[in-house]
Amino acid sequence: MVLQSHDFLFSLSVSGKYSDFTLVCNGGHEFKLHQVIVCPQSSVITAALSGGFQEATSKVLNVTEFDVDTVQYMISFLYTGEYQISSKGDKPDSDDGSPQEEDSNDAADQASQASSHLSEPDETVDDLFAHLRVNAIADYYNIQNLAQLANTKIRAILDLGQNTEAFPRIIQEVSTSNRDLNIRSIIASAAVARIEELCHLKAFQELELEQDFSATLFGACSERIETLERRLHDAQANVVMYQTLRDDERQAKQSVIEQLVFVDIGLDQNS
């Protein structure tokens, strides 16, 4: 379930008005949220707030695995169906080091914008890592549509042609932090597509990958080999077909020439 993007919904997440539970991040940053909006989209949060856990009574969920920005992106999605990666200069820090809450109208405007801005290479890499963390939190809280959206944004960045030197870090991040099989497959395929370059990077050679992701990477290599073999086979078949057509063409020309010569000889004899 993905709610339609409405400014008033996002403004509720910013103001905390009518909230009935709280997410508390590292550093004490709190988000006042609404079960009627969040729970239909996350079975994990639903279970925590309605099961036999302390959170069901306190209505407070502590988020220790993810940074404040990643939690904010998740909340933006839960309330609007979209999220946008903010550059480092977009958010001023408060005295306690946590991002200040934005004016509700400005925040809603920001949330409604597309998150496909890709500028300098370093910023693009930062965006990619931010989307990977969004995928991780979506998987952690079982918000499938958010995971799919993050994967779509990651694919868009990869399709632009990512700097190969950044890939060892990307691979390590996915191997360590992302359990979603879809994103693992996406990153593995992207890595294999530039495997020749990666093999010459010391950082890639020194990677210590989690066993399951190593298997995913090897599987992607196998698929790429099969794809290349099929392309080679098709190319060879096309070459044979081309040669056959050329031979047929030569034979046809020779036959026409022979017939013309025969006709010419016949005309000479008749004359």
Buried (B, 14 or more C-beta within 10 A) or exposed (E): EBBEBBBEBBBBBBEBEEBEBBBBBBEEBEBBBBBEBBBBBBEBBBBBBEEEEEBEEEBBBEBEBBBBBBBBBBBBBBBBBBBBBBEEEEBEEEEEEBBEBBEBEEBBEBBBEEBEEBEEEEBBBBBBBBBBBBBBBBBBBBBBBBBBBBBEBBBBBBEEEBEBBBBBBBBBBBBEBBBBEBBBBBBBBBBBBBBEEBEEBEBBEEBEBBEEBBEBBEBBBEBBEEEEEEEEEEEEEEEEEEEEEEEEEEEEEEEEEEEEEEEEEEEEEEE
